[in-house]
Amino acid sequence: MQPHRIVSQQEWMEAQKAHLVKEKEYTRHRDRLNAERQALPWTRVDKDYAFDTPQGRKTLEELFDGRSQLVVIHFMLGPDWEAGCVGCSFGADHLDGPIQHLKHHDVTVVAVSRAPLPQIEAYKKRMGWKFDWVSSFGSDFNYDFGVSFHKEDIANGTAIYNFAPLDFEMDELHGLTVFYKDADGNIYRTFSQYARGDEDRISTYVFLDRTPKGRNEKDTMDWVKRHDEYPDEDKTVAAMLTSSCCG
């Protein structure tokens, strides 16, 4: 960390006020970007998809759970993986709280992975999560929405991730896709986000970005572990994450 100037209270206040002007510019820009995102065109989903869930087989329409908006978290957990992606697990630690509010505001959130359901359920239990998580095992869902890739497509350069050719070898990646269902039951894909695009839903980074050391990482998330894999002195954090004291 670079050394910082130590100044008087008055000089500190003036610097904060000058910076606040830029913070307000950023907030207004974010509002404009949000409005532009919500005005993007949609595309209709005509293909039938089905998922294995703890309540049995469900269609994409049934995942909406009676609401008109569905957010799918594409969680990296492949059929032959022993545990979920560390980065996806980090993101998943931030889901249970917001979901309690979103479901009362016409938004359903569901995580989807290609791993079979028993594998998903075992890892979910280990992590202590409560959000809905279903399996797309055996379907084209992950491939069609740009987060799983056939080896031959990677080899011949036709694999697409984040709306551009995939330039590294990885058959599972993460992302977020939003769907809307109208009164007639038609389903539309309204938005998709990949790579670092969806990191603003990770509130840990919101806090870190306001601290003197910032994210303090050489590579994105290079310090992150699954919450039950931190050293013993940090286990109190993991215990809080898996606690059921708040129902």
C-alpha positions in Angstrom: 0.0 0.0 0.0 1.3 3.4 -1.0 2.0 5.9 1.9 -0.8 8.5 2.4 -0.5 12.1 3.3 -1.6 12.9 6.8 -3.5 16.2 6.8 -5.6 18.4 9.1 -9.3 17.7 9.6 -10.2 20.7 7.4 -8.0 19.5 4.5 -9.3 16.0 4.9 -12.9 17.4 4.7 -12.1 19.4 1.5 -10.6 16.3 -0.2 -13.7 14.2 0.8 -16.1 16.9 -0.6 -14.1 17.1 -3.9 -14.2 13.3 -4.2 -17.9 13.2 -3.5 -18.6 15.1 -6.7 -17.1 12.2 -8.6 -19.0 9.7 -6.6 -22.2 11.5 -7.5 -21.2 11.4 -11.2 -20.7 7.7 -10.9 -24.1 7.2 -9.3 -25.8 9.1 -12.0 -23.9 7.2 -14.7 -24.9 3.9 -13.0 -28.5 5.0 -13.0 -28.3 5.7 -16.7 -26.6 2.4 -17.4 -29.4 0.6 -15.5 -32.0 2.3 -17.5 -30.3 1.4 -20.8 -30.0 -2.3 -19.6 -33.7 -2.4 -18.8 -34.5 -1.0 -22.3 -32.5 -3.6 -24.2 -34.4 -5.8 -26.7 -35.5 -9.3 -25.7 -35.4 -12.6 -27.5 -38.1 -15.3 -27.1 -37.1 -18.7 -25.6 -38.9 -21.3 -27.8 -36.8 -24.3 -26.8 -38.1 -26.6 -24.0 -35.8 -27.0 -21.0 -36.3 -29.2 -18.0 -34.4 -29.4 -14.7 -34.0 -31.9 -11.9 -35.1 -30.2 -8.6 -35.7 -31.5 -5.0 -39.4 -31.3 -5.9 -39.1 -33.3 -9.1 -38.7 -32.5 -12.7 -39.5 -28.9 -13.6 -39.7 -26.8 -16.8 -38.1 -23.4 -17.2 -41.6 -21.9 -16.8 -42.0 -23.7 -13.5 -38.8 -22.3 -12.2 -40.4 -18.8 -12.1 -42.4 -20.1 -9.1 -45.4 -17.9 -9.9 -43.4 -14.7 -10.6 -42.8 -12.9 -13.8 -39.0 -12.4 -13.5 -36.4 -15.1 -13.1 -32.7 -14.7 -12.5 -30.5 -17.7 -13.2 -27.1 -17.9 -11.6 -24.9 -20.1 -13.7 -22.9 -21.9 -11.0 -19.8 -23.8 -12.1 -20.2 -27.3 -10.9 -19.6 -29.9 -13.6 -20.8 -33.5 -13.6 -17.3 -34.8 -12.6 -16.4 -32.1 -10.1 -15.8 -32.9 -6.4 -16.8 -29.3 -5.3 -18.2 -26.1 -6.7 -16.0 -23.4 -8.2 -14.3 -21.3 -5.5 -15.4 -18.0 -7.2 -19.0 -19.2 -7.7 -19.1 -20.3 -4.1 -17.9 -16.9 -3.0 -20.7 -15.3 -5.0 -23.2 -17.8 -3.6 -22.4 -16.7 -0.1 -24.1 -13.4 -1.0 -27.4 -14.9 -2.3 -29.5 -16.0 0.6 -30.0 -12.6 2.1 -31.1 -10.7 -1.0 -33.4 -13.6 -2.2 -35.6 -13.2 0.9 -36.4 -9.7 -0.4 -36.4 -10.4 -4.2 -39.1 -13.1 -3.9 -41.4 -10.4 -2.5 -40.7 -8.1 -5.4 -41.6 -10.4 -8.3 -38.2 -11.9 -8.8 -37.2 -15.5 -8.4 -33.5 -16.5 -8.2 -32.3 -20.0 -9.0 -28.8 -21.4 -9.4 -28.3 -23.9 -12.2 -25.4 -26.3 -12.7 -24.7 -29.2 -15.0 -23.8 -31.6 -12.1 -26.5 -34.2 -11.2 -28.9 -33.1 -8.4 -27.4 -35.4 -5.6 -24.0 -33.8 -6.2 -25.5 -30.3 -6.0 -27.5 -31.2 -2.9 -24.4 -32.6 -1.1 -22.3 -29.5 -1.8 -25.2 -27.2 -0.9 -25.5 -28.9 2.5 -21.8 -28.7 3.1 -21.9 -24.9 2.4 -25.1 -24.3 4.5 -26.9 -22.5 1.7 -30.7 -22.2 1.4 -31.2 -20.8 -2.1 -32.9 -22.9 -4.8 -30.3 -24.8 -6.9 -31.3 -27.2 -9.7 -29.6 -29.5 -12.2 -29.5 -29.1 -16.0 -27.7 -32.4 -16.3 -28.3 -34.0 -19.7 -29.8 -30.9 -21.3 -28.5 -28.2 -23.6 -29.3 -25.4 -21.2 -25.8 -24.5 -20.1 -24.5 -24.8 -23.6 -27.3 -22.7 -25.1 -26.7 -19.9 -22.6 -23.0 -19.7 -23.1 -21.5 -21.1 -19.9 -20.7 -24.7 -20.8 -18.6 -25.7 -23.9 -18.0 -28.8 -25.9 -14.3 -29.7 -26.3 -14.6 -29.7 -30.1 -16.1 -26.2 -30.1 -13.2 -25.0 -27.9 -10.7 -26.7 -30.2 -12.1 -25.2 -33.5 -12.7 -21.7 -32.0 -16.5 -21.7 -32.2 -17.0 -21.6 -28.4 -18.5 -18.2 -27.4 -18.2 -16.7 -23.9 -19.2 -13.1 -22.9 -20.3 -12.5 -26.5 -16.8 -13.2 -27.9 -14.8 -16.2 -29.0 -13.5 -18.1 -25.9 -9.7 -17.6 -26.0 -8.8 -20.2 -23.3 -9.6 -23.8 -22.6 -12.4 -24.1 -20.0 -15.5 -26.2 -20.4 -17.4 -24.6 -17.6 -17.7 -20.9 -16.8 -20.0 -18.6 -14.8 -22.6 -16.1 -15.6 -26.1 -14.7 -15.0 -29.2 -14.8 -17.2 -32.5 -13.0 -16.7 -35.8 -14.2 -18.1 -39.3 -12.6 -18.2 -42.6 -14.5 -18.5 -45.6 -12.6 -19.8 -49.3 -13.2 -18.9 -49.6 -15.7 -21.8 -46.7 -17.8 -20.6 -44.2 -16.7 -23.2 -40.7 -16.6 -21.9 -38.1 -14.1 -23.0 -34.3 -13.8 -22.4 -33.8 -10.2 -21.4 -30.2 -10.0 -20.3 -27.1 -12.0 -19.8 -23.9 -11.2 -18.0 -20.6 -13.0 -17.7 -17.0 -12.7 -16.5 -16.5 -9.7 -14.1 -19.8 -8.3 -15.3 -21.8 -9.7 -12.4 -19.3 -9.1 -9.6 -21.2 -6.0 -8.4 -23.7 -8.4 -6.7 -20.8 -9.5 -4.4 -21.1 -7.1 -1.4 -17.7 -8.2 0.0 -16.1 -6.2 -2.8 -18.4 -3.2 -2.0 -16.8 -3.1 1.4 -13.2 -3.8 0.2 -13.5 -1.0 -2.4 -14.0 1.5 0.4 -11.0 0.3 2.6 -7.5 1.7 2.3 -6.0 -1.5 1.0 -8.9 -2.1 -1.5 -9.2 -5.5 -2.9 -5.6 -6.2 -2.2 -5.3 -9.0 -4.8 -2.8 -9.7 -7.6 -5.4 -11.6 -9.6 -9.2 -11.5 -9.3 -10.3 -13.4 -6.2 -6.8 -15.0 -5.7 -7.3 -14.7 -1.9 -10.8 -16.2 -1.8 -11.5 -19.7 -0.4 -14.6 -21.6 0.2 -16.0 -20.3 3.5 -15.3 -23.6 5.3 -11.6 -23.7 4.1 -10.3 -20.5 5.7 -7.7 -21.0 8.5 -9.0 -21.8 12.0 -8.9 -18.3 13.3 -11.4 -17.3 10.6 -13.9 -20.1 11.2 -16.2 -17.7 13.1 -17.0 -16.1 9.8 -17.8 -19.5 8.2 -20.0 -20.3 11.2 -22.0 -17.1 10.8 -22.6 -17.9 7.1 -23.9 -21.4 7.8 -25.9 -20.4 10.9 -29.7 -20.9 10.9 -30.3 -18.4 13.7 -32.2 -16.0 11.3 -34.5 -18.7 10.0 
